[in-house]
Amino acid sequence: MTEFLTQNIMLVCLFVASGVMLIWPIISKTIGGATGVGTLDATRLMNSGEALVLDIRDSGEYNGGRIPKSKNIPMTDLEKRVADLTRFKDKPVIVVCRSNGRAGVAVRSLKSHGFSNVRQLEGGFAAWQQASLPVER
């Protein structure tokens, strides 16, 4: 067994690396505390009238198409403008970016500021469009 491992070290490394890559999304969600919400549950929360949809994309992306009634605070300005969101500290906040690359960071930031019910839209705005849900321009 050890002879196989030493002779095929590259294959073993590739096997281990691919395993880590497969479970990384689960690990990062657990560590980061970012709870995801699908498009169906997001629309339910929005229709209840109590959820804030926070779009953290930059202005150009946001103006190109957005979720109806969403509020745009670019990720670069979030720390400076978190006070604008204080009335939503105990209400559902759905964080949206293009494809979920930045949303986890924003969720962690909002949670560190005392927001209790923050979630990220799974798949981001791209998933919203793919589900053929309404988009404002």
BALO-481150 format. One record per residue (C-alpha): residue number from 1; x, z negated, y. Coordinates in nm, 4 decimals. Last residue first. Layout:
// residues N
@i: NUM	x: X	z: Z	y: Y
...
This chain:
// residues 137
@i: 137	x: -3.4427	z: 1.5558	y: 4.7981
@i: 136	x: -3.6629	z: 1.3334	y: 4.5847
@i: 135	x: -3.6457	z: 1.3398	y: 4.2039
@i: 134	x: -3.9316	z: 1.2772	y: 3.9639
@i: 133	x: -3.8532	z: 1.2247	y: 3.5927
@i: 132	x: -3.7508	z: 1.5196	y: 3.3760
@i: 131	x: -3.5808	z: 1.2882	y: 3.1207
@i: 130	x: -3.2579	z: 1.4821	y: 3.1829
@i: 129	x: -3.2888	z: 1.4032	y: 3.5529
@i: 128	x: -3.3085	z: 1.0281	y: 3.4894
@i: 127	x: -3.0270	z: 1.0528	y: 3.2331
@i: 126	x: -2.8037	z: 1.2203	y: 3.4956
@i: 125	x: -2.8982	z: 0.9505	y: 3.7458
@i: 124	x: -2.7334	z: 0.6914	y: 3.5261
@i: 123	x: -2.7007	z: 0.7154	y: 3.1472
@i: 122	x: -2.8476	z: 0.3700	y: 3.1000
@i: 121	x: -2.9787	z: 0.2472	y: 3.4355
@i: 120	x: -2.7874	z: -0.0704	y: 3.5106
@i: 119	x: -2.9497	z: -0.4095	y: 3.5185
@i: 118	x: -2.9592	z: -0.7022	y: 3.7610
@i: 117	x: -3.1974	z: -0.9971	y: 3.7164
@i: 116	x: -3.0236	z: -1.3101	y: 3.8473
@i: 115	x: -2.8502	z: -1.2016	y: 4.1657
@i: 114	x: -2.6195	z: -1.4872	y: 4.2654
@i: 113	x: -2.3333	z: -1.3075	y: 4.4415
@i: 112	x: -2.1294	z: -1.2909	y: 4.1183
@i: 111	x: -2.4288	z: -1.1185	y: 3.9600
@i: 110	x: -2.4191	z: -0.8546	y: 4.2344
@i: 109	x: -2.0502	z: -0.7855	y: 4.1702
@i: 108	x: -2.0972	z: -0.7683	y: 3.7938
@i: 107	x: -2.3815	z: -0.5199	y: 3.8361
@i: 106	x: -2.1751	z: -0.3117	y: 4.0801
@i: 105	x: -1.8840	z: -0.2907	y: 3.8353
@i: 104	x: -2.1207	z: -0.1917	y: 3.5550
@i: 103	x: -2.2779	z: 0.0785	y: 3.7719
@i: 102	x: -1.9555	z: 0.2662	y: 3.8427
@i: 101	x: -1.9216	z: 0.4899	y: 3.5364
@i: 100	x: -2.2906	z: 0.4958	y: 3.4516
@i: 99	x: -2.3481	z: 0.8741	y: 3.4859
@i: 98	x: -2.4198	z: 0.9390	y: 3.8531
@i: 97	x: -2.4816	z: 0.5828	y: 3.9711
@i: 96	x: -2.7899	z: 0.3643	y: 3.9456
@i: 95	x: -2.8320	z: -0.0124	y: 3.9660
@i: 94	x: -3.1763	z: -0.1484	y: 3.8750
@i: 93	x: -3.2549	z: -0.4757	y: 4.0534
@i: 92	x: -3.5337	z: -0.6929	y: 3.9114
@i: 91	x: -3.6365	z: -0.9746	y: 4.1447
@i: 90	x: -3.4706	z: -1.3148	y: 4.1935
@i: 89	x: -3.1951	z: -1.2055	y: 4.4323
@i: 88	x: -3.4109	z: -0.9252	y: 4.5823
@i: 87	x: -3.4529	z: -1.0873	y: 4.9258
@i: 86	x: -3.0730	z: -1.1095	y: 4.9464
@i: 85	x: -3.0251	z: -0.7307	y: 4.9424
@i: 84	x: -2.9021	z: -0.6657	y: 5.2966
@i: 83	x: -2.6535	z: -0.9544	y: 5.2484
@i: 82	x: -2.4781	z: -0.7420	y: 4.9839
@i: 81	x: -2.3778	z: -0.5006	y: 5.2606
@i: 80	x: -2.0023	z: -0.5621	y: 5.2869
@i: 79	x: -1.9507	z: -0.5971	y: 4.9113
@i: 78	x: -2.1579	z: -0.2848	y: 4.8444
@i: 77	x: -1.9873	z: -0.0562	y: 5.0966
@i: 76	x: -1.7503	z: 0.1297	y: 4.8601
@i: 75	x: -2.0218	z: 0.1421	y: 4.5936
@i: 74	x: -2.2457	z: 0.3363	y: 4.8307
@i: 73	x: -2.5645	z: 0.1539	y: 4.9341
@i: 72	x: -2.8631	z: 0.3805	y: 4.8837
@i: 71	x: -3.2081	z: 0.2325	y: 4.8323
@i: 70	x: -3.4392	z: 0.4056	y: 4.5850
@i: 69	x: -3.7992	z: 0.4891	y: 4.6748
@i: 68	x: -3.7968	z: 0.8048	y: 4.4595
@i: 67	x: -3.4852	z: 0.8478	y: 4.2421
@i: 66	x: -3.2364	z: 1.0677	y: 4.4217
@i: 65	x: -3.1225	z: 1.4229	y: 4.4807
@i: 64	x: -2.8482	z: 1.5948	y: 4.6808
@i: 63	x: -2.8786	z: 1.3322	y: 4.9553
@i: 62	x: -2.7585	z: 1.0650	y: 4.7101
@i: 61	x: -2.4564	z: 1.2691	y: 4.5998
@i: 60	x: -2.3518	z: 1.3296	y: 4.9589
@i: 59	x: -2.4204	z: 0.9704	y: 5.0624
@i: 58	x: -2.1970	z: 0.8178	y: 4.7952
@i: 57	x: -2.3522	z: 0.6892	y: 4.4732
@i: 56	x: -2.4556	z: 0.3241	y: 4.4548
@i: 55	x: -2.8289	z: 0.3821	y: 4.4104
@i: 54	x: -3.0130	z: 0.0499	y: 4.4071
@i: 53	x: -3.3611	z: 0.0725	y: 4.2562
@i: 52	x: -3.5401	z: -0.2445	y: 4.3607
@i: 51	x: -3.8071	z: -0.3758	y: 4.1263
@i: 50	x: -4.1287	z: -0.5538	y: 4.2271
@i: 49	x: -4.3757	z: -0.2699	y: 4.2461
@i: 48	x: -4.4908	z: -0.2803	y: 3.8842
@i: 47	x: -4.4372	z: 0.0958	y: 3.8865
@i: 46	x: -4.0643	z: 0.0463	y: 3.9371
@i: 45	x: -4.0378	z: -0.1917	y: 3.6426
@i: 44	x: -4.2296	z: 0.0497	y: 3.4200
@i: 43	x: -4.0170	z: 0.3413	y: 3.5439
@i: 42	x: -3.7018	z: 0.1473	y: 3.4545
@i: 41	x: -3.8395	z: 0.0645	y: 3.1100
@i: 40	x: -3.8880	z: 0.4348	y: 3.0371
@i: 39	x: -3.5548	z: 0.5380	y: 3.1908
@i: 38	x: -3.3602	z: 0.2924	y: 2.9787
@i: 37	x: -3.2318	z: -0.0430	y: 3.1007
@i: 36	x: -2.8818	z: -0.1691	y: 3.0450
@i: 35	x: -2.7583	z: -0.5229	y: 3.0801
@i: 34	x: -2.4152	z: -0.5609	y: 3.2312
@i: 33	x: -2.2611	z: -0.8892	y: 3.1240
@i: 32	x: -1.9123	z: -0.7532	y: 3.1666
@i: 31	x: -1.7693	z: -0.8933	y: 2.8454
@i: 30	x: -2.0673	z: -0.8029	y: 2.6289
@i: 29	x: -2.1179	z: -0.4648	y: 2.7922
@i: 28	x: -1.7462	z: -0.3877	y: 2.7613
@i: 27	x: -1.7414	z: -0.4856	y: 2.3925
@i: 26	x: -2.0410	z: -0.2694	y: 2.3036
@i: 25	x: -1.9008	z: 0.0308	y: 2.4890
@i: 24	x: -1.5580	z: -0.0261	y: 2.3225
@i: 23	x: -1.6902	z: -0.0162	y: 1.9636
@i: 22	x: -1.6234	z: 0.3504	y: 1.8965
@i: 21	x: -1.3026	z: 0.3607	y: 2.1004
@i: 20	x: -1.1629	z: 0.0653	y: 1.9050
@i: 19	x: -1.2330	z: 0.2420	y: 1.5773
@i: 18	x: -1.0710	z: 0.5612	y: 1.7034
@i: 17	x: -0.7575	z: 0.3689	y: 1.8029
@i: 16	x: -0.7326	z: 0.1961	y: 1.4629
@i: 15	x: -0.7636	z: 0.5230	y: 1.2698
@i: 14	x: -0.5175	z: 0.7037	y: 1.4985
@i: 13	x: -0.2674	z: 0.4212	y: 1.4569
@i: 12	x: -0.3056	z: 0.4372	y: 1.0781
@i: 11	x: -0.2627	z: 0.8138	y: 1.0816
@i: 10	x: 0.0506	z: 0.7827	y: 1.2951
@i: 9	x: 0.1929	z: 0.5140	y: 1.0656
@i: 8	x: 0.1597	z: 0.7346	y: 0.7605
@i: 7	x: 0.4850	z: 0.6629	y: 0.5775
@i: 6	x: 0.4821	z: 0.2963	y: 0.6760
@i: 5	x: 0.1184	z: 0.2478	y: 0.5780
@i: 4	x: 0.1551	z: 0.4311	y: 0.2456
@i: 3	x: 0.4605	z: 0.2223	y: 0.1558
@i: 2	x: 0.2725	z: -0.0937	y: 0.2482
@i: 1	x: 0.0000	z: 0.0000	y: 0.0000
